[in-house]
Amino acid sequence: MVFSPFILYKRQKNLAESADASAVAAQAQTALNTANAATVTANAASTTANGIAATANTALTNSTNAVNTANTANSTATTANTTANTANTTANSALSTANSAVSTANSALTFAQAINPVGAVIWVATSTAPNGFLKANGAAVSRTTYAALFAALGTQFGAGDGSSTFNLPDLRGEFIRGWDDGRGVDSGRTFGLFQDHQLQSHNHGELYNTPSSGQDQAGSGSGDNDNTSSRYTDNGGNVGNFGSETRPRNVALLACIKF
């Protein structure tokens, strides 16, 4: 079969157009494939970005919670610090009060020691010795336990067992006389020495009449020339509180010594 030139031209043109369309379609498909791949990549990137954003949000939430926790802890610490400062102030005040009390107690002790030094004797209207005192009953007491009193008295009132004890003065049933200390009223007296009872020698005088002749002792009768004489008497026939000792009126109290 013979084709005319026009037909051949037409067929060539159609073939050429068909080839161009195929090429364009191939290019379009390639572009589409590229676009799809880009879409997949974009979707993956979006997913990654979303994951990063979620992680970031979680981190932000955790950070916020941590900040809140830190703020709460800081507030608690501030409150605890305030409480501690208040407690410290209270403790300092209590310490100051305690120191003041100790100072007052020391002053009172100093005053008490000044008015009742070790070895001082007092008389109390009780049958037991008060705190800080012993009965002045001549007892032998420890030189160690009552070291201050032993330092003051020594063995003046007795050496006790000669090593570990010493004797207290025994003032039971005794009157106290001030030590002469060189005055001469009670001369020759050693400090702390016992002195027995004594009555100074003396006489009791009595005037009476020696009757003259014809006159009785009462001075009656004639010849009233009385001769006055004297004589001495004892306590016989007199009225009074006579007994086995000479003493004034008194009240029995308990003698105690400061240790």
Secondary structure, DSSP 8 states (H G I E B T S, - for coil): ----HHHHHHHHHHHHHHHHHHHHHHHHHHHHHHHHHHHHHHHHHHHHHHHHHHHHHHHHHHHHHHHHHHHHHHHHHHHHHHHHHHHHHHHHHHHHHHHHHHHHHHHHHHHHHHHS-TT-EEEESSSS--TTEEE-B--EEETTTTHHHHHHHTTTT--TTSSSEEE--B-TT-------TTSSTTTT--TT------------EEEEEE--TTB-TTS-BS----EEEEEE--STT--S---SS--------EEEEE-
